């Protein structure tokens, strides 16, 4: 009886229940920690997947930009090669700037061949490609100017030479009949650069970048010996680099001087002249390329003789 008294807990005593409560609390904490770990792992995995997706989009964007630049660069190279193959003068022109061109192309190729090229490097490649295209455009304009001097095609040179020989014979015969006193004289010569506004109004300018055309004006002085009738007047304009402004497609050509040699003319005009009267004449020249900065000279010819000359200076324009 005494032994049972010691093993029996008193009424209302929580004695054996305490271990179960502590174990339940520990299990709850462990479960919560495990659940938190799973939630963190799922969040971290989603975050990593999102970052990988963003990086993939960036890489795809850079790759597309590099491919587009490569196509643009290939097109510019093809155009340059085509210009060189079609014009031997172009080849020599490019050779004078060969180092500059080669350095530019080498840098572009280096960037485009780098699969890990950054956006800033691709931006540099784009700038260099635009610079290369600008140089090619300048070469194209130079070719057009050079072609202006090429009045007779290579295949027609023999025919042209025979025609010049024939003209020379006729000229020798005519020179014997020409009275030098009948050669006209030009005065008040002006070479006026003009800008043409959108409304068609013409405004005088002194800036090369704003000039759209050149207007040559002069007076044919009164001459009591020159007979009344049509007089063919030739105008030859020379650019600041001493090359003639002459484009066959715009009406330029060659005429024969009094000594039998030939000269390029920019434009010509037939004037209905009246004996003993002064006449004002204007002639316009609008070329298919930009005007350069510097001094332009104009010479006026009649019957193969230079009868007057003038000059104008085009300055470098500002921002406006």
C-alpha positions in Angstrom: 0.0 0.0 0.0 2.8 2.4 0.8 4.5 1.7 -2.7 1.3 2.6 -4.6 1.1 5.9 -2.7 4.5 7.1 -4.0 3.8 6.2 -7.7 0.4 7.8 -8.0 0.4 11.5 -8.9 -1.7 13.9 -6.9 -5.1 14.9 -8.3 -4.8 17.9 -10.8 -1.0 17.5 -11.1 0.5 18.0 -14.7 3.5 15.9 -13.9 3.8 13.5 -17.0 2.2 16.0 -19.5 5.2 18.4 -19.5 7.5 16.4 -21.7 4.9 16.0 -24.4 4.3 19.8 -24.6 8.0 20.5 -25.0 8.3 17.9 -27.7 5.4 19.4 -29.6 6.9 22.9 -29.5 10.3 21.6 -30.8 8.6 19.8 -33.7 6.6 22.9 -34.6 9.8 25.0 -34.7 11.5 22.4 -36.9 8.6 22.2 -39.3 8.4 26.0 -39.6 12.2 26.2 -40.2 11.9 23.5 -42.9 9.0 25.2 -44.6 10.9 28.5 -44.5 13.9 26.8 -46.1 11.7 25.5 -48.9 10.1 28.9 -49.5 13.6 30.5 -49.7 14.9 27.9 -52.1 11.9 28.3 -54.3 12.2 32.1 -54.3 16.0 32.0 -54.9 15.4 29.6 -57.8 12.8 31.9 -59.4 15.1 34.9 -58.9 18.0 33.1 -60.6 15.8 32.0 -63.5 14.6 35.6 -63.9 18.2 36.9 -64.0 19.3 34.2 -66.5 16.3 35.2 -68.7 17.3 38.9 -68.5 20.9 38.1 -69.4 19.8 36.0 -72.3 17.7 38.9 -73.7 20.7 41.2 -73.3 23.0 38.8 -75.1 20.4 38.3 -77.9 20.1 42.1 -78.3 23.8 42.6 -78.5 24.1 39.7 -81.0 21.4 41.2 -83.2 23.0 44.6 -83.1 26.4 43.1 -84.1 24.8 41.2 -87.0 23.1 44.3 -88.3 26.3 46.3 -88.1 28.2 43.5 -89.9 25.7 43.7 -92.8 26.0 47.5 -92.9 29.8 47.2 -92.9 29.8 44.5 -95.7 27.6 46.8 -97.8 29.9 49.8 -97.3 32.9 47.6 -98.2 31.2 46.3 -101.4 30.4 49.9 -102.5 34.0 51.0 -102.0 35.3 48.0 -103.9 32.8 48.7 -106.7 33.9 52.3 -107.0 37.5 51.3 -107.2 36.9 48.7 -109.8 34.9 51.1 -112.0 37.3 54.0 -111.9 41.1 53.9 -112.0 41.3 57.5 -110.6 39.3 56.4 -107.7 41.9 53.7 -106.9 44.7 56.2 -106.8 42.5 58.5 -104.7 41.9 55.8 -102.1 45.6 54.9 -102.0 46.4 58.4 -100.8 44.3 57.7 -97.7 45.0 54.0 -97.5 46.4 54.1 -94.0 43.4 55.9 -92.6 40.9 53.6 -94.4 42.8 50.4 -93.4 43.0 51.4 -89.7 39.3 52.2 -89.7 38.4 48.9 -91.3 40.7 46.9 -89.0 39.1 48.5 -85.9 35.5 47.7 -87.2 36.4 44.1 -88.0 38.0 43.7 -84.6 34.9 44.8 -82.8 32.4 42.8 -85.0 34.4 39.6 -84.7 34.3 39.8 -80.9 31.4 37.8 -79.7 31.7 39.4 -76.3 31.6 43.0 -77.6 29.9 45.4 -75.3 27.2 48.0 -76.2 29.8 50.8 -76.1 32.1 48.9 -78.4 29.3 48.3 -80.9 28.5 52.0 -80.7 32.1 52.8 -81.6 31.8 50.4 -84.5 28.6 52.1 -85.7 30.4 55.5 -85.6 33.3 54.2 -87.6 31.0 52.6 -90.2 29.2 56.0 -90.6 32.6 57.7 -91.0 33.6 55.1 -93.6 30.3 55.7 -95.5 30.9 59.4 -95.3 34.4 59.0 -96.9 32.9 56.8 -99.6 30.3 59.5 -100.3 33.1 62.0 -100.6 34.9 59.8 -103.1 31.7 59.5 -105.1 31.4 63.2 -105.4 35.1 63.4 -106.5 34.5 60.9 -109.2 31.6 63.0 -110.5 33.8 66.0 -110.7 36.5 64.1 -112.4 34.0 62.7 -114.9 33.1 66.2 -115.8 36.5 66.6 -117.3 36.2 63.3 -119.2 34.2 64.6 -122.1 35.3 62.0 -124.6 35.1 58.3 -123.7 38.2 56.1 -124.2 36.6 54.2 -127.0 35.9 57.4 -128.9 39.3 59.0 -128.6 40.4 58.1 -132.1 37.3 59.5 -133.6 37.5 62.6 -131.5 41.2 63.1 -132.5 40.2 62.9 -136.2 37.5 65.5 -135.6 39.9 67.8 -133.9 42.3 67.5 -136.7 39.5 68.3 -139.2 38.4 71.3 -137.0 42.0 72.5 -136.9 42.2 72.6 -140.7 39.0 74.5 -141.0 40.0 76.8 -138.2 43.3 77.7 -139.9 41.3 78.6 -143.0 38.8 80.7 -141.1 41.5 82.5 -139.0 42.7 84.1 -142.2 39.3 85.8 -142.6 38.7 86.8 -139.0 39.3 90.4 -138.3 40.6 90.7 -134.7 38.7 94.0 -134.5 35.4 92.1 -134.5 36.2 90.2 -131.3 33.9 91.4 -128.6 35.1 92.7 -125.2 33.5 92.0 -121.8 33.4 94.4 -118.8 31.7 94.6 -115.4 32.2 90.9 -114.9 30.7 89.4 -111.8 30.5 85.8 -110.4 27.7 85.7 -107.9 27.0 82.7 -105.7 23.3 82.3 -105.0 21.2 80.4 -102.5 17.7 79.3 -103.7 15.1 79.3 -100.9 12.1 76.9 -100.7 9.8 79.6 -102.2 12.2 79.9 -105.2 13.6 83.3 -104.2 17.3 83.7 -105.0 19.5 85.2 -102.3 23.2 86.2 -102.6 25.5 84.3 -100.3 29.3 84.1 -99.6 29.2 80.7 -97.9 30.2 77.6 -99.8 27.8 75.3 -97.9 24.8 77.5 -98.7 25.5 78.2 -102.4 23.2 76.4 -104.8 24.3 78.0 -108.1 26.7 80.5 -109.7 25.5 83.4 -111.8 27.9 85.0 -114.2 27.0 88.5 -115.4 28.8 90.9 -117.7 28.5 93.5 -120.4 29.4 93.0 -124.0 30.9 96.4 -124.9 29.8 98.3 -128.0 31.8 97.3 -131.1 31.3 99.1 -134.4 33.2 96.5 -136.4 31.6 93.3 -135.1 28.6 92.5 -137.4 25.1 92.1 -136.1 24.2 88.5 -135.5 24.5 85.6 -133.1 27.7 85.4 -131.0 28.7 82.3 -129.1 30.1 83.1 -125.7 31.9 80.5 -123.6 32.3 80.7 -119.8 35.0 78.7 -118.0 34.8 78.6 -114.2 37.8 77.2 -112.2 37.4 75.8 -108.6 39.7 76.6 -105.7 41.8 73.5 -106.4 42.4 74.6 -110.0 40.1 72.1 -111.5 37.5 73.3 -114.1 33.8 73.1 -113.2 32.6 71.1 -116.1 30.0 68.3 -116.3 29.1 67.0 -119.7 25.6 66.0 -118.6 24.9 69.6 -117.5 26.0 71.1 -120.9 29.7 71.5 -120.4 32.2 70.6 -123.2 35.3 71.7 -125.1 36.0 74.6 -127.4 39.0 75.6 -129.5 41.2 78.5 -128.5 42.7 80.9 -131.1 46.1 79.0 -130.9 44.4 75.7 -131.8 44.4 74.2 -128.4 41.3 73.0 -126.6 39.8 74.1 -123.3 37.0 72.9 -121.1 34.1 75.3 -120.7 31.5 75.3 -117.9 28.6 76.8 -119.9 28.0 78.7 -123.1 25.3 81.0 -124.5 24.4 82.3 -127.9 23.8 86.1 -127.8 22.0 88.1 -130.4 24.4 90.9 -130.8 23.7 94.3 -132.4 26.6 96.3 -133.9 27.6 99.3 -131.8 25.4 98.5 -128.8 26.4 97.5 -125.3 24.5 94.4 -124.1 24.1 92.8 -120.6 24.5 89.0 -120.4 23.8 86.6 -117.6 24.6 82.9 -117.5 23.8 80.4 -114.6 25.7 77.3 -113.5 24.1 74.8 -111.1 26.3 71.8 -110.6 25.4 68.4 -109.1 27.9 68.5 -106.2 28.7 70.9 -103.4 30.8 74.0 -103.8 34.2 74.1 -102.1 35.6 76.9 -99.9 38.1 79.2 -101.6 38.6 81.4 -104.7 36.7 80.8 -107.9 37.8 82.4 -111.2 35.7 83.0 -114.3 37.0 83.5 -117.8 34.9 84.6 -120.8 35.7 83.7 -124.4 34.6 84.8 -127.8 36.0 83.5 -131.1 38.7 81.6 -129.2 40.0 84.8 -127.4 39.7 85.5 -123.7 37.7 88.7 -123.5 37.5 89.1 -119.7 37.8 87.5 -116.3 36.7 87.8 -112.7 36.9 86.2 -109.3 34.8 85.4 -106.2 35.6 83.9 -102.8 33.4 81.4 -101.0 33.9 81.2 -97.3 33.4 78.4 -94.8 29.9 78.7 -93.4 29.0 78.6 -89.7 26.3 76.6 -87.9 23.6 78.4 -89.7 
